[in-house]
Structure formats: C-alpha cells, structure tokens
C-alpha cells in the first residue's frame, strides 16, 4: 500500500479525536501507553506491559480496542493533535488579522499552544511521547523503518495551515531541508519543556520570569528556520 493510500485509510478510521470518545477501558490504555511510551520508547514497551499498567484483565485489550500497537499510537497522537488544534486555531485566526505575517508569529502559534492546551503534567507527557515519535525510526541493524509521524491533515487543520504558511516564508528552501528543520525546531521546544521542569526541580532558574524563559526558548526555536540555507562556509 502506498503512503497516500495508507494515510487515507488511517484518516478515514481516525474519527475519535477526544479521550472521552473512547470507553473507559480504552481510555485507561491510552493514558497508560502514553506514559510508558514516553518513558521507555514506543518499540520497547510490550502490549502486556500496557495492559498491566492500565489494570486491564484481558491480555488482548489493546487489539480489541485499537487493533494493534500502531493503532494505539495513532489514537494517542490523534487525541493530542486535536486538543492542540483547538488552541492553534484561535492563534491562527489572530494571525490572519495582521497586516504582515512573519515566521516568528507562525512559530509562536505552532508551539506556544502546548502551554495553553495542557497542564504541567500533560505537557511533559506530551513532550516525552512526541519526542519518542520523532526518534522512533532509529537506523540500527535489524530495526524496521516505520513512518515517524501519523498523518494529521484532517484532525488538525489549523496546524496544517500554519505549517503551510511557515513554509511559504522560505520559498527557496528545499522541502526536505524545511522538514528536517521543522523536526529539529520541534525538538528544541519539547526539550524546553523538560528543561523548564529541571529548573523548577533544582530551584536554580537563571531566568527572571517565566515569560523570559519562554521568549528564549522561542528565539532558539525560530533560529533553526532563520539560519541561512545553503549554510555559510
């Protein structure tokens, strides 16, 4: 099956975009799997571990509700992307009212909703899970190659448009280079979430205010896109 056909099939079946859309047992599996995937890596967690962590008696509960581990991964991804897209949609509408739209506006609208849509615990769960999604396809002997990120055009139209507008800010940048920078920028922001947690735990925060910290993280994130291409010798 081609990527486009596979994506279409996935999108057609991905109709549930809220945790509340699932029965209680499935919700427990989603929450347990999100935590375990973020802690240990998606391919390092067995279905039995997920079932046990979700306190489910049926060893085939994941297959019953989601068909497979891949179905469970996509369910988690779909729910979180849809939650984020509600806030991103509001940010997008504000941007559309501006006379000019710069990459800084778009990057802010893509990443800052993570802080608005999720509480602190959910932010770290989202960061850890998404980071594992990005790093799942590790090139090691014996590893099978998997699609890194499930398609989300229908479940998250706001971020799809934000991404399109951001790409339009760099018309001379090859698509593959832009996609690589997009991944790297996302990883910087997600790492910022975990760094913020570390600073709070240690009590050694060099930033005067929360706003100053996130301004710095955003500035670092945006710089990924603004760095000249081709690279300067």
N, C-alpha and C positions, 0 to 999 in steps of 0.2 A: 504494500500500500504506500502511495506517495505521501510526502509530508502534508501537502494540501488536503488530500483526501482524509488522512488521519486526523488533521486538525479539524476538518469539518465534522467528522464523526464525533470527536471529543466535544466540540462546541454544542452539537445537537443534543448530546446526552447531559451536558452540564447545565441543567435547568435550576438546580437548587443553589442559591447564592447566599443563603443565610444559615447560620448554625441551627436556628430554630426550625428550619425546613426539614431537618432530619429527626427520626425517632430518637428517644432517649439513649438507647444503646449505641447508636451510630454517633451521637454527639460525644459520648464518652470516649469512643475510639478515636475520633478526630482530635480531641484535646490531648489525649494520651500520646498519640502518634506525633503530633506537632512538637510536643515537649521532647520525646525520645529522639526524633529525627534531628532536632536542633542540638541535642547533647552528644549524640553518638554518630550522626551521619545516616542518611537515608538507607544506604545499602548495608549498613552494619546493624540494623535493627530487624529482628525477625517478626513475623506475624504473631507468633506465640507470645513474644515479649509485649507487643502492643495489646493483645487480648488480656494478658495478665495485668498489665498496668491499668487497663480500663475496667478491671474487675468483672470481666465477662466470662460466663461459664462455657459458652460454645467456642471451641478452638477454631472454628471456621467463620467466626463472626465478621471478620474483615471481608472475606469472599462473599458472604451473604449480603452485606450492605453495600460494598463497593466493587465487587468483582475480583479485585486484586490489590496488591500494594500500590501499583501505579494509579488505580482508581482512587485510592485513599489519598495519595499525594496530590492528585489533581483536585480532589474535593477541598482539601485544606487550602491549596493555592487559590482556588476559585472564591472561597468564602472571604479570605483576607483581601484579595484584589477588589472584590465587590464592595467590601466595607470601606476600603481606602478610596474607591472611586466616587463615593458619595461626597466626601470632603474635597477631593480633587476637582470634582465637577463645579463646586462653588468657587474654588480658586480660579478655574478656567473661565468662568463667566466674568469674574472681576477683571481678568487679564484682557478679555475681548473688548472691554470698555476703554482700554488705554489707547492713546494715540499711537504709541510705538511699543513694540514688544521685543524685549531683549532676552538673550539666553539666561541672564540672571533671574528674570521673572519666571521663566519656564522651569528652571531647575528648582527654584523655591517652591513652585506649585506642585512639582512632582514629589519632592521629598518631605517637606515640612508637614503635610497632612498625616504622616506617620505619627507625629507627636500629638495631633489632634484626634485622630480616629481611635487610638489605643491608649489605655492606661499604661503605667510604667512597666508592669509585669508583662502585659501583652506586647509592648514594644520590644522587649528583649526576646520573647518567644518568636515574634515575627522576624526579628533580625537574625536570630540563630537559624531558624528554618530556611529563610530566604538565602542566607549565606551558604547553607548546605545545598540548596537548589543550584546556585551558581557554581559550586565546586564539585558537584556530583560527578561530572564527566572527567574524571582524572585519568590521564593517559598512563596506565600501568599495564604491564604484561598480564594478560588474562582478563582484564576488565572489558566489559562490553560497552560500546558507546551508546549513550541514551540522549534523548532530547533534553536540553538543560532546563528550558522554561516552557511550561504548557502554554498554548495559545490563549489570549485573553481579549481578543478584539470585541467580542460580544458582551463579555461580562464586565469589561472596564473601558467603555468608550471614551471617557474623559482623559485617561492617561494615554490612550492610543492617539488622541488628537494632540495632547501636549507633546508626546514624543515626535509626532509629525512636524509640529511647529518648531521644535528644538532642532530637528534635522535640517529644517529649512534655513536655520541661522548659519549653517555651514555647508552651503551648496557645493563647494569644491572638495569637500572631504568624502573620500570613498565610503560607501555604505558599510563595508566590513570594518573599516577603521572606526567609524562612528559607533558601530555596535560594540566594538572592543572597549572604546572609551566609556560607553554607556554602562557596561558591566563594571568597569573599574570605578567609575563615579559612584555607582550604587554601593559598591563595597566600601568605599570611603565613608559614605554616610552611615551605613549599617555599623561599621566599626566605630563611628562616632557615638552611636547609641551605647555600645558596650564600654567605650572609654568613659562616657558620662557616668555609667554605673560604677566603674572602677574609682573614679574621682570621688563619688559620693561615699563609697565604702571606706576609702582610705582617709577621707576628710582633708585631703591635700589638693584643693582645687585652685589652680593658678588664675582662673577667670573671675573677674569681679562680680559678674552677674550671669544668670542663665542665658540671657539674650546674647551676651558677648561670646559665650561658648558656642552657641548655635550659629552665630554670624561667622565665626572662624571655621566651623565645620562646613558651612555652606560655601564659603570662599574657597576652601580646599577642594570641595566637590566641583564647583564651577570651573576651577583652574584646569581640570582634566580636559574640558572641552576647548578652552581658550588657548591651550598650548599650541604653537604653530604646527601646521602639517603641510608639507613634509617636515620632519624635525630639523631643527637647526644643526649644522655640523659642529 
